[in-house]
Amino acid sequence: MWSFIWNDLLYQPVFNILIWLYNNVANQNLGWAVVYLTILLRVLLLPLTIIGERNKIRDEMLQEQIKQIEKDFRNDVVAQKEEIRKLVKKNKISPWAKVSSLGIQLLMLILLYQVFLQGITGEKLLRTLYYWVDFPGSININFLSFDLSHTHDIFWPGIIAVILLVEIYLEFKKNKEKLNQSDLFYFILFPAFSFYILWILPMVKSLFILTSILFGLAVGPIIRAMFKPKKKDNN
């Protein structure tokens, strides 16, 4: 049962879409095929992304309301806790959309790893292809002079680590928060851990994650503008 779900329902369809993109869209370059596959996935996940971003904005507004309650009831701790409890209960936000989106992307990472683990040449490729997907012959795994199957690459994981550092820094700066010890660990260790994991994995993983991050950076401001609360007119 598990073998059927993994091979027939997950691995084989993703593999065939990847090879179809390789043959028809990516000019027979597997790197660009991975980029297009990632963009396609993020477009399909856009409804979940929109819901997740909306929830994030609602959560930010909720935090502001909690701070106002703490200020208004600073002399009555019991009333303060009760008001906060009511507010949180009324505005309870489910993280299912973001969790689902991240879970699907993680699954795609595992599937891509399986593609390279099982091989993209020879008899295995022929057995996996659907009848409507042309046999690509020898697969070109060179992307911008980098080997997609190469491990211990510094360049691509390094780019991702730097982007994560900048994103975390801007988030703290936006919220005007002072970095405590736990924040500092997160600020340094999360990008460092991400770099290490991607460093030991094939470079194709870094390409997938980088494309997904850039897609998010491109559509994020547009989505946030859709749900950004309008400023109240004081007149």
Buried (B, 14 or more C-beta within 10 A) or exposed (E): EEEEEBBEEBBBEBBBBBBBBBBEBBEBBBBBBBBBBBBEBBEEBBEBBBBBBBBBBBEEEBEEBBEEBBEEBEEEEEEBEEBBEEBEEEEEBEEEBBEBBBEBBEEBBBBBBBBBEEEBEEEEBEEBBEEEBEEBEEBBBEBEEBBBEEEEBEEBBBBBBEBBBEBBEEEBEEEEEEEEEEEEEBBEEBBEEBBEEBBEBBBBBBBBBBBBBBBBEEBEEEBEEEBEEEEEEEE
